[in-house]
Amino acid sequence: MNAASPDNRRRAYWLKTLHEWHWVSSAICLIGMVLFSVTGFTLNHAGQIEGKPQVTRLHATVDEALRPRLESAMGEVKANTAAKGKAALPAELQAWVRQRWDIDTAGREAEWSDDEIYLSLPRPGGDAWLRLSLADGEAEYERTDRGWLSYFNDLHKGRNTGTAWSWFIDIFAGAALVFSITGLFILKMHAGNRPFTWPMVGMGLVVPVLLALLFIH
């Protein structure tokens, strides 16, 4: 039996390499691909799949001993003109909110005005806010929960999901790109024995382009 020609050996090497990169990248992005595919469908039909928001409202009064600290914090915010009325809650108030309502406000900036502090607390699948009246220490917290479907839809969009999830989306996008490119090269190497390869690939390009040109205005 004759030894394989250099061209055949080179082709076998590249085909093996492409298959390795293809399956590794597909394994990395498999679960993410399922998640983004399902939520892509639910987002496209968001009008037909609507959840009923659940709203929770809580009220409390800040401890009297904490009031002077809030007044001094207000003075610090006013003195810092570069902050433009925005600053994190004092550590004492953060601890009070966490103890009272089990809400973590660390690292979030609130809006300070002459009579109140307002802190927006958006999150995937819902929204929330905290308001504190400086005149009487009355605190009000409202949370809106739109359900699991809205939660996963917001994961798809990266809405209020934080740095870690943002990194995951970037890594997933890179893995999906490797998966697609290696798949394209594998198709190219097998196209000689599969005559419908390029018509099918072309259809995947032409159909969305035609839809965009003809039906999206």
Buried (B, 14 or more C-beta within 10 A) or exposed (E): EEEEEEEEEEEEEEBEEBEEBBEBBBEBBEEBBEBBEBBEEBBEEEEEEEBEEEEEEEEBEBEEEBEEBBEEBBEEBEEEEEBEBEBBBBEBBBEBBEEBBEBEBEEBBBBBEEEBBEBEBEBBBBBBBBBBBBEEBBBBBBBBBBBEBBBBBBBBEBBBBEEEBEEBBEEBEEBBEBBEBBBEBBBEEEEEEEEEBEEEBEEEEEEEEEEEEEEEE
